[in-house]
Amino acid sequence: MSGPSQSAIVRVPNDLGMLTNRRMGLEMVVGMAAVSGRRLSMPWSVPLGSSPAPRFAGEARPTMTDLWEVPVPLVGEDEWDEVAPTAHHLDW
């Protein structure tokens, strides 16, 4: 299979659940993007919601890419407005 085309995009929300569910959700959408030859998009810079893990006071919430490496081609936020009409949205 050749690399993902510029217009084949899977878009998901950044908060797929609590910490373990986020990891599992990310693994699922990474697999779907890889198998279908699509690039993956989500609001990468939006901090994740609450989790059961303690945080230090004043520490910023992490983003998805702060916590995990995403091993498929990504759609950056700077190009999202341009490619949004072609994306396949997954709203779970």
C-alpha positions in Angstrom: 0.0 0.0 0.0 1.3 3.4 -0.8 1.4 6.3 1.7 -1.7 8.2 2.8 -3.1 10.6 0.3 -3.4 14.3 1.3 -7.2 14.2 1.4 -7.8 10.8 3.2 -8.3 11.9 6.8 -9.8 10.4 10.0 -10.8 13.1 12.5 -11.4 12.1 16.2 -12.1 14.1 19.3 -9.1 14.5 21.6 -10.8 13.2 24.7 -11.6 9.5 24.2 -12.2 8.8 27.9 -10.2 8.4 31.0 -6.5 7.7 30.8 -6.6 3.9 29.9 -9.5 4.5 27.6 -7.6 7.3 25.8 -4.7 5.0 25.2 -7.0 2.2 23.9 -9.0 4.7 21.8 -5.8 6.1 20.3 -4.6 2.6 19.5 -7.9 1.9 17.7 -7.8 5.1 15.6 -4.1 4.8 14.8 -4.9 1.2 13.6 -7.8 2.5 11.5 -5.7 5.3 10.0 -2.9 2.9 9.2 -5.0 0.2 7.7 -7.1 2.6 5.6 -4.1 4.7 4.5 -5.6 7.8 6.1 -3.9 10.6 8.0 -5.1 11.1 11.6 -6.5 14.4 12.9 -7.6 15.6 16.3 -7.3 18.8 18.2 -3.7 18.1 19.1 -3.0 21.2 21.2 -6.1 20.9 23.3 -5.2 19.7 26.8 -6.8 16.4 27.9 -9.6 16.5 30.5 -9.3 15.2 34.0 -7.8 11.9 34.9 -7.5 9.9 38.1 -3.7 10.6 38.3 -2.6 13.3 40.7 -1.0 16.5 39.2 1.2 19.1 40.8 -0.6 22.4 41.5 -0.2 24.8 38.6 1.0 22.1 36.2 -0.6 22.3 32.8 -2.7 19.4 31.6 -1.0 17.3 29.0 -2.0 16.9 25.4 -2.4 13.6 23.6 1.0 13.9 21.9 2.6 14.8 25.3 1.6 11.4 26.6 2.0 9.1 23.5 3.8 8.9 20.3 1.4 8.7 17.4 3.0 6.5 14.7 0.9 7.5 11.7 0.9 10.6 9.5 -0.9 13.5 11.3 -2.9 16.4 10.1 -1.5 19.5 11.9 -3.8 22.1 13.3 -2.4 24.6 10.9 -3.8 22.7 8.0 -7.1 21.6 9.6 -9.2 24.4 8.3 -8.1 23.6 4.7 -8.7 19.9 4.8 -11.8 19.7 7.2 -14.4 19.3 4.4 -12.6 16.1 3.3 -12.3 14.4 6.7 -14.2 11.4 7.9 -15.3 12.3 11.4 -15.5 9.6 14.1 -17.8 10.8 16.9 -17.9 8.1 19.5 
